[in-house]
Amino acid sequence: FIMIAGTYTPLALLVLSGWLHTVVLVAVWAGAAFGIVFEWASDRLPHGWVTSVYITLGWVGVISLPQMWTSLGVLGCLLIFGGGVFYTGGAIVHAARAPDPNPAVFGYHEIFHVCVLVAAAMHYCCIAFLVLPRG
């Protein structure tokens, strides 16, 4: 949950303006706090509930798409959207515990981690291009 909010923070601070900047920051950090508490209580909840909270929090930024498109351009938006797709796909694989092609070597859990690595790399690239000086 902290990683989701941490990814949104530089985007909200550097890309968004007006009320949307505040709404996104408050929503993702409040959502992260809720998600942490929710996960602590998850041993008494159905398996997929925590996954649904992760996915919902991850897609909060859709409300900022017009401003992101203007500020980040096609490549930046593709990196953010693509990362979201990989995170979501990984979360679904993890919650469903499928596909599980070869559990002893490369199963659903490894697929989940590959999805997370690809998604994190895409988001990192977008944020790096945004904050690093260009020369």
Wavefront OBJ file of the C-alpha trace (Angstrom):
o trace
v 0.000 0.000 0.000
v 2.858 2.349 0.784
v 4.404 1.616 -2.624
v 1.159 2.587 -4.376
v 0.921 5.871 -2.475
v 4.649 6.443 -2.917
v 4.340 6.070 -6.675
v 1.424 8.492 -6.850
v 3.124 11.142 -4.703
v 5.718 12.488 -7.181
v 3.166 12.315 -9.980
v 0.620 14.274 -7.959
v 3.192 16.827 -6.813
v 4.837 17.378 -10.197
v 2.096 16.693 -12.732
v -1.275 17.514 -11.207
v -2.564 20.952 -10.315
v -5.477 22.541 -8.527
v -7.882 20.519 -6.432
v -6.974 17.297 -8.243
v -3.460 17.394 -6.791
v -4.882 17.472 -3.247
v -7.642 14.938 -3.892
v -5.257 12.350 -5.333
v -2.700 12.762 -2.528
v -5.317 12.546 0.232
v -7.095 9.627 -1.450
v -3.994 7.500 -1.974
v -2.446 8.111 1.457
v -5.757 7.630 3.288
v -6.345 4.562 1.124
v -2.888 3.230 1.979
v -3.564 3.658 5.708
v -6.942 1.943 5.314
v -5.355 -0.844 3.291
v -2.721 -1.522 5.933
v -5.349 -1.781 8.674
v -7.573 -3.838 6.374
v -4.744 -6.267 5.654
v -3.982 -6.684 9.360
v -7.602 -7.793 9.783
v -7.577 -9.907 6.623
v -7.087 -13.244 8.330
v -10.821 -13.114 9.033
v -11.813 -11.874 5.581
v -12.233 -13.696 2.267
v -8.973 -14.064 0.313
v -9.859 -11.724 -2.558
v -10.909 -8.736 -0.451
v -7.404 -7.431 0.186
v -6.614 -7.855 -3.504
v -9.656 -5.758 -4.411
v -8.455 -2.980 -2.080
v -4.993 -3.043 -3.729
v -6.517 -2.845 -7.204
v -8.986 -0.093 -6.269
v -6.279 2.031 -4.665
v -3.989 1.466 -7.629
v -6.538 2.776 -10.115
v -7.541 5.907 -8.138
v -5.374 7.932 -10.506
v -7.729 7.362 -13.429
v -9.540 10.522 -12.321
v -6.398 12.486 -13.165
v -5.942 11.058 -16.658
v -6.642 14.303 -18.587
v -4.004 16.249 -16.617
v -1.562 13.346 -16.780
v -2.019 13.069 -20.533
v -1.267 16.770 -20.966
v 1.775 16.730 -18.688
v 3.296 13.294 -19.307
v 2.473 12.794 -22.963
v 1.981 9.479 -24.693
v 5.103 7.709 -23.400
v 4.591 8.723 -19.772
v 0.938 7.712 -19.831
v 1.761 4.399 -21.498
v 4.351 3.661 -18.812
v 1.926 4.484 -15.995
v -1.007 2.675 -17.604
v 1.126 -0.325 -18.584
v 2.495 -0.563 -15.058
v -1.048 -0.487 -13.723
v -2.043 -3.288 -16.069
v 0.901 -5.435 -14.930
v 0.213 -4.732 -11.242
v -3.458 -5.582 -11.737
v -2.668 -8.729 -13.694
v -0.219 -9.832 -11.018
v -2.754 -9.176 -8.276
v -5.385 -11.220 -10.092
v -2.939 -14.094 -10.654
v -1.966 -14.007 -6.977
v -5.574 -13.890 -5.743
v -6.712 -16.649 -8.112
v -3.562 -18.693 -7.504
v -3.625 -19.432 -11.208
v -2.170 -19.995 -13.703
v 0.221 -22.306 -11.942
v 2.265 -23.793 -14.820
v 4.992 -25.585 -12.855
v 4.520 -25.065 -9.098
v 7.885 -26.548 -8.151
v 9.827 -24.230 -10.486
v 7.725 -21.336 -11.786
v 4.200 -21.118 -10.455
v 1.558 -18.456 -9.902
v 3.609 -16.778 -7.164
v 6.587 -16.314 -9.485
v 4.282 -14.973 -12.217
v 2.968 -12.478 -9.653
v 6.515 -11.330 -8.845
v 7.458 -10.952 -12.521
v 4.365 -8.789 -13.039
v 5.303 -6.654 -10.019
v 8.887 -6.217 -11.272
v 7.760 -5.177 -14.757
v 5.165 -2.778 -13.340
v 7.597 -1.212 -10.873
v 10.184 -0.757 -13.641
v 7.623 0.971 -15.866
v 6.553 3.341 -13.090
v 10.178 3.992 -12.122
v 11.059 4.914 -15.720
v 8.162 7.346 -15.946
v 9.023 9.047 -12.665
v 12.755 9.100 -13.484
v 12.091 10.802 -16.828
v 9.910 13.285 -14.981
v 12.322 14.241 -12.193
v 15.813 13.748 -13.632
v 17.402 16.641 -15.505
v 17.593 16.240 -19.242
v 20.743 17.226 -20.961
l 1 2 3 4 5 6 7 8 9 10 11 12 13 14 15 16 17 18 19 20 21 22 23 24 25 26 27 28 29 30 31 32 33 34 35 36 37 38 39 40 41 42 43 44 45 46 47 48 49 50 51 52 53 54 55 56 57 58 59 60 61 62 63 64 65 66 67 68 69 70 71 72 73 74 75 76 77 78 79 80 81 82 83 84 85 86 87 88 89 90 91 92 93 94 95 96 97 98 99 100 101 102 103 104 105 106 107 108 109 110 111 112 113 114 115 116 117 118 119 120 121 122 123 124 125 126 127 128 129 130 131 132 133 134 135
